[in-house]
Amino acid sequence: MHNRTEIETDQPAQLKEILEPSLESDENVNYQLDIQNNKVVISVDTKKLGTLRACTDNVFRLSMLANKV
């Protein structure tokens, strides 16, 4: 299972720095964060749909929290 989320921002390096410590890969999920133009691109790979859903939800929640900070 794979998901790719692109978040446009004026400060992509700062957003990546905020998100990266909370998005740790392990044997069940693999996160990859990249910067492309004015976007932070977060790729999530998992083996199960439920895990993918939870990880994607986590990405959005952390992004919204970072926006408030």
N, C-alpha and C positions, 0 to 999 in steps of 0.2 A: 504494500500500500504506500502511496506517495502523495504528498501535498506540497504545494509551493505557494507561499504567500508573499506578495510584494507590498511593502508599505512605503508610500511616498512621504518624504519629510525634508525639511530645510537643513537638517543636521543628521544625515545618515550615520556618520561615524559615531556620534554621541548615542544614538538609539542602539546601534549594534553593541556598543560598550555596556549599555545598561542591560540589554537582553541576554547577552552571551553567558554571564555567570549562572543564570537561572535555567538555561536550556542545555543541560548536560546530557550527552549521549551515554547509552549503556547497551546491554545485550538486547533490550527490547525496542529501543528507539534510537535513531541516528538523526541528529540535528546538524544542519550546515547553514551558517549565516555568511552572506556576501553583500558587498555594496556594489550597486550598478547604477551609475548616474546619481540621481537624487532618491534612490530607493534602497531599502534594506530588503534583501531577498532571503526568506527563511524556508529551507527545504526540510521536510520531515519524512523519514522512511521508517515504516514499521511492518510487522507481519500480520497484525490484527486490526480490524476496522475500529473496534472500541478504543484501542490504544491511539490510533490515528486521530480519532475524534477528540479524545482528551488532550492530546498534545497540541492540536490545532486550537482548541479552546484556550489552552494555557498561553499560547503565543498571542492571541488577541487580548486576553486579560492583562498580560504583562505589558503589551504595547499601550493599552489604554491607561494603565497605571503610570507608565513612563511619561505619557503625554500630560498627565496631571502634575507630575513632579517638575 
